């Protein structure tokens, strides 16, 4: 007679066939718990899986799967020709494994400066997709872009792609494009530079963040135009720098205020040729004083020249960088306003080639390099003269559209006329003092109109209520419909 396996003193598991846990996992847990509790002693031989399945009224495959897991985890051992036994239990098997209980991650303490800046950023239109509708600001006339020329150049580029274009390139950008940019800004913006000083980046925002990250330490003070560009303020905050809001007047930054209140600032952010969003230009005497102060204090000036090429009369104002004898100005230019935002192409011009190499290494940490194909297309676009011709056409078009919008706005109830200028893509329209420009902006949004409130651009120095209206991207008919709705909303709210 064959030797019978001992009958184990273990009732069958109470299986829940509709439970989320599979049946073999329920059997596994049932046997494992008996081993841990001591009901199944070490070295005890278990019955064959066929016998257990018959005793418990379940499929043998369920028991096999449970045994397999118990063997893998060391609760059971198999001996060839002898059967399956409860293992000599090491200390790690003396208690069941800890149950994994999902917990809510603790709030980071303290929160990083970058996270605080991201949470405080108040312009959701820059992080969410939106329809193009009046009066979206700083948007070029996309329907008037020469796409047929761009497409032809793109075909040429793709046909001529070489293997070297498809690998990792220069983090500072495509060499011929840097040469084309250096020539263009030298002629049109009076910028003094060589191609070695140019670093191509993915949009003005990357230029600002890269500058803040490389030149500012936590606690460093920076002058910020007030009102000014919120994304610039957010970039400096993201590295832990401390804002020093400086009021803006008709001639740009109030330099006397800044020198009196914050003489030890480490960096100055300015839009001297066309202040954003007020529209003024910094006169030469103020520029000269600012440059002298930066040289004496060894401070940096970040010149954001975002749309100064779009001047309607006369030549664009010379850049601040071109007046700088000491190499304290970092110049930022962008193609988002002159071409189209989705291109994501901007550039930094650094005081010297050594500093440009530092910025290129910093860019490597962000995204390694910009897309090469778009740079190849843009190089051809500039070298063949299409870029200069396109800018001249847009200057004429935007002047016509601004004048048309100014005429339309005369029909709506405002205490002062709208503030136009001879450059740019936006204008300010003042509201009655009794109105909250944020509330007016919210009501217009319900009507399908984008009109950012001036309050969104201020930090400390309150301005009279006003709306910022973009006109460059919209036809006369689109703007007339939007102005009519604007007038209706203002009358209703007054």
PyMOL commands that set and color helices and strands:
alter all, ss='L'
color gray80, all
select helices_A, chain A and resi 23-37+49-56+60-72+91-93+113-120+124-126+142-144+147-159+163-165+175-188+195-197+204-215+230-237+255-261+284-297+321-323+341-343+353-367+372-383+386-409+437-446+454-457+476-493
alter helices_A, ss='H'
color red, helices_A
select strands_A, chain A and resi 45-46+76-79+83-86+198-201+221-226+242-249+252-253+267-270+300-304+329-334+346-349+426-430+452-453+466-470
alter strands_A, ss='S'
color yellow, strands_A
deselect
rebuild
show_as cartoon
